[in-house]
């Protein structure tokens, strides 16, 4: 299984919020068998305000979470 998460920063940073998640189930030959998501998780304006400039720029360039 491959998991992909979009977050407001690095996992151990204070105030990090999960924004979006998705998963792919794969067999032993890495063929995709099933997908889940993406699921967008609501974040408040206050939570988003803690995002660093690097992460904010990255999400701005790739589109909204």
Rosetta constraint file for C-alpha pairs under 8 A:
AtomPair CA 1 CA 23 HARMONIC 6.79 0.50
AtomPair CA 1 CA 24 HARMONIC 5.56 0.50
AtomPair CA 1 CA 25 HARMONIC 4.39 0.50
AtomPair CA 1 CA 26 HARMONIC 5.60 0.50
AtomPair CA 2 CA 23 HARMONIC 5.48 0.50
AtomPair CA 2 CA 24 HARMONIC 5.14 0.50
AtomPair CA 2 CA 25 HARMONIC 6.51 0.50
AtomPair CA 2 CA 26 HARMONIC 7.61 0.50
AtomPair CA 3 CA 21 HARMONIC 7.37 0.50
AtomPair CA 3 CA 22 HARMONIC 5.95 0.50
AtomPair CA 3 CA 23 HARMONIC 4.50 0.50
AtomPair CA 3 CA 24 HARMONIC 6.70 0.50
AtomPair CA 4 CA 21 HARMONIC 5.66 0.50
AtomPair CA 4 CA 22 HARMONIC 5.29 0.50
AtomPair CA 4 CA 23 HARMONIC 6.19 0.50
AtomPair CA 5 CA 18 HARMONIC 7.11 0.50
AtomPair CA 5 CA 19 HARMONIC 7.46 0.50
AtomPair CA 5 CA 20 HARMONIC 5.71 0.50
AtomPair CA 5 CA 21 HARMONIC 4.48 0.50
AtomPair CA 5 CA 22 HARMONIC 6.63 0.50
AtomPair CA 6 CA 18 HARMONIC 6.27 0.50
AtomPair CA 6 CA 19 HARMONIC 5.40 0.50
AtomPair CA 6 CA 20 HARMONIC 5.02 0.50
AtomPair CA 6 CA 21 HARMONIC 6.38 0.50
AtomPair CA 6 CA 65 HARMONIC 7.17 0.50
AtomPair CA 7 CA 11 HARMONIC 7.82 0.50
AtomPair CA 7 CA 16 HARMONIC 6.75 0.50
AtomPair CA 7 CA 17 HARMONIC 5.64 0.50
AtomPair CA 7 CA 18 HARMONIC 4.52 0.50
AtomPair CA 7 CA 19 HARMONIC 5.20 0.50
AtomPair CA 7 CA 20 HARMONIC 7.08 0.50
AtomPair CA 8 CA 16 HARMONIC 5.44 0.50
AtomPair CA 8 CA 17 HARMONIC 5.42 0.50
AtomPair CA 8 CA 18 HARMONIC 6.68 0.50
AtomPair CA 8 CA 19 HARMONIC 7.05 0.50
AtomPair CA 8 CA 48 HARMONIC 7.01 0.50
AtomPair CA 8 CA 50 HARMONIC 7.68 0.50
AtomPair CA 8 CA 51 HARMONIC 5.21 0.50
AtomPair CA 8 CA 52 HARMONIC 7.61 0.50
AtomPair CA 8 CA 55 HARMONIC 6.35 0.50
AtomPair CA 8 CA 56 HARMONIC 7.70 0.50
AtomPair CA 9 CA 13 HARMONIC 6.53 0.50
AtomPair CA 9 CA 16 HARMONIC 5.55 0.50
AtomPair CA 9 CA 17 HARMONIC 7.52 0.50
AtomPair CA 9 CA 51 HARMONIC 6.39 0.50
AtomPair CA 9 CA 52 HARMONIC 7.03 0.50
AtomPair CA 9 CA 55 HARMONIC 6.27 0.50
AtomPair CA 10 CA 16 HARMONIC 6.94 0.50
AtomPair CA 11 CA 16 HARMONIC 6.47 0.50
AtomPair CA 12 CA 16 HARMONIC 7.54 0.50
AtomPair CA 15 CA 47 HARMONIC 7.19 0.50
AtomPair CA 15 CA 50 HARMONIC 6.80 0.50
AtomPair CA 16 CA 47 HARMONIC 7.93 0.50
AtomPair CA 16 CA 50 HARMONIC 7.86 0.50
AtomPair CA 16 CA 51 HARMONIC 7.82 0.50
AtomPair CA 17 CA 43 HARMONIC 7.22 0.50
AtomPair CA 17 CA 47 HARMONIC 6.87 0.50
AtomPair CA 17 CA 48 HARMONIC 7.91 0.50
AtomPair CA 18 CA 41 HARMONIC 6.82 0.50
AtomPair CA 18 CA 43 HARMONIC 7.97 0.50
AtomPair CA 19 CA 40 HARMONIC 5.99 0.50
AtomPair CA 19 CA 41 HARMONIC 4.98 0.50
AtomPair CA 19 CA 42 HARMONIC 6.74 0.50
AtomPair CA 19 CA 43 HARMONIC 6.74 0.50
AtomPair CA 19 CA 65 HARMONIC 6.15 0.50
AtomPair CA 20 CA 38 HARMONIC 6.48 0.50
AtomPair CA 20 CA 39 HARMONIC 5.45 0.50
AtomPair CA 20 CA 40 HARMONIC 4.42 0.50
AtomPair CA 20 CA 41 HARMONIC 5.55 0.50
AtomPair CA 20 CA 65 HARMONIC 6.19 0.50
AtomPair CA 21 CA 37 HARMONIC 6.61 0.50
AtomPair CA 21 CA 38 HARMONIC 5.48 0.50
AtomPair CA 21 CA 39 HARMONIC 5.37 0.50
AtomPair CA 21 CA 40 HARMONIC 6.81 0.50
AtomPair CA 22 CA 35 HARMONIC 7.56 0.50
AtomPair CA 22 CA 36 HARMONIC 5.54 0.50
AtomPair CA 22 CA 37 HARMONIC 4.52 0.50
AtomPair CA 22 CA 38 HARMONIC 4.53 0.50
AtomPair CA 22 CA 39 HARMONIC 6.39 0.50
AtomPair CA 23 CA 35 HARMONIC 5.71 0.50
AtomPair CA 23 CA 36 HARMONIC 5.07 0.50
AtomPair CA 23 CA 37 HARMONIC 6.60 0.50
AtomPair CA 23 CA 38 HARMONIC 7.77 0.50
AtomPair CA 24 CA 32 HARMONIC 6.42 0.50
AtomPair CA 24 CA 33 HARMONIC 7.32 0.50
AtomPair CA 24 CA 34 HARMONIC 5.79 0.50
AtomPair CA 24 CA 35 HARMONIC 4.47 0.50
AtomPair CA 24 CA 36 HARMONIC 6.39 0.50
AtomPair CA 25 CA 32 HARMONIC 5.94 0.50
AtomPair CA 25 CA 33 HARMONIC 5.46 0.50
AtomPair CA 25 CA 34 HARMONIC 5.16 0.50
AtomPair CA 25 CA 35 HARMONIC 6.27 0.50
AtomPair CA 26 CA 30 HARMONIC 5.16 0.50
AtomPair CA 26 CA 31 HARMONIC 5.27 0.50
AtomPair CA 26 CA 32 HARMONIC 4.56 0.50
AtomPair CA 26 CA 33 HARMONIC 5.32 0.50
AtomPair CA 26 CA 34 HARMONIC 7.28 0.50
AtomPair CA 27 CA 31 HARMONIC 5.54 0.50
AtomPair CA 27 CA 32 HARMONIC 6.85 0.50
AtomPair CA 27 CA 33 HARMONIC 6.83 0.50
AtomPair CA 40 CA 65 HARMONIC 6.71 0.50
AtomPair CA 43 CA 47 HARMONIC 6.04 0.50
AtomPair CA 43 CA 48 HARMONIC 6.52 0.50
AtomPair CA 44 CA 48 HARMONIC 6.28 0.50
AtomPair CA 45 CA 49 HARMONIC 6.05 0.50
AtomPair CA 46 CA 50 HARMONIC 7.06 0.50
AtomPair CA 47 CA 51 HARMONIC 7.64 0.50
AtomPair CA 51 CA 55 HARMONIC 6.33 0.50
AtomPair CA 51 CA 56 HARMONIC 6.13 0.50
AtomPair CA 52 CA 56 HARMONIC 6.12 0.50
AtomPair CA 53 CA 57 HARMONIC 5.96 0.50
AtomPair CA 54 CA 58 HARMONIC 6.22 0.50
AtomPair CA 55 CA 59 HARMONIC 6.22 0.50
AtomPair CA 56 CA 60 HARMONIC 6.03 0.50
AtomPair CA 57 CA 61 HARMONIC 6.17 0.50
AtomPair CA 58 CA 62 HARMONIC 6.34 0.50
AtomPair CA 59 CA 63 HARMONIC 5.76 0.50
AtomPair CA 59 CA 64 HARMONIC 6.25 0.50
AtomPair CA 59 CA 65 HARMONIC 6.93 0.50
AtomPair CA 60 CA 64 HARMONIC 6.66 0.50
